[in-house]
Amino acid sequence: MSEMTLSELQHLAVKEAFAAYYSSSTQLKKDVARSILQDAAAPATAVLVAARQLLGPMFLAYEPETLWLELDPCHSARDKLMAAIALAMTPSFYWDYRVFGATTHALNDEIVLPADVPRCTAEQMVWAAFEAELLLALTESENENTQPVYDDSVKAYVAVTLFTEGRVLPPTGLVFADEELQRLLSPEALVLRKEIKEAWEARPKGTSLETMSRETSPVGIQIQHLAATWAYVEARTERLRASLAGL
């Protein structure tokens, strides 16, 4: 685990993303950008920055056919770039649960099947919520810097997913669905929430996921859920920082 908290790590990643997105293009950066567009695991933010490095600041207005001809991205990068541009132009990620699910899959390296309602994990949704906000901020000139609010259908979709996974407390990033989640919980689960919050907030800094995984009590199992989400998002944040390093 990083010596920084997840919040500190993400704050640093946001700063690096803005610096890369608005930096001047060079031949070296263009070479790195082309390699990112062929990397199926490259985060969407890095894909967006790569497209800007290669095509300039007006690329968001390009037709998809022009983008594919000019950039020749791999399938995963194509899905991520389309998701990023959609967030900039029409952020229905926030009000259409089908788009929320499909975008979540794209931002987590999953194949997007438009006809399906994707089944996402809590970890994937936390990462998507963070990266969607970052992508929206990077392209604020296109969306007038307005932060959309999650619609009830998206809240319900997230809450049902958390409930199905056996979670009684939403991880940071999905608290917008907490009210919907509480409606699904039993009285016993509702009582546990305060104890889980206190245990999570009281954990020593740097506590390993392996240590937390030894807990088998009801509270301990919930802490494992939160810790697994933390570790997943931390790994993806580190991946994003590594991808941005050459841009």
Secondary structure by P-SEA (a helix, b strand, c coil): cccccaaaaaaaaaaaaaaaaaccccaaaaaaaaaaaacccccaaaaaaaaaaccccccccccaaaaaaaccccaaaaaaaaaaaaaaccccccccaaaaaaaaaaaacccccccccccccaaaaaaaaaaaaaaaaaaccccccccccccaaaaaaaaaaaaaacccccccccccaaaaaaaaccaaaaaaaaaaaaaaaacccccccccccccccaaaaaaaaaaaaaaaaaaaaaaaaaaaccc
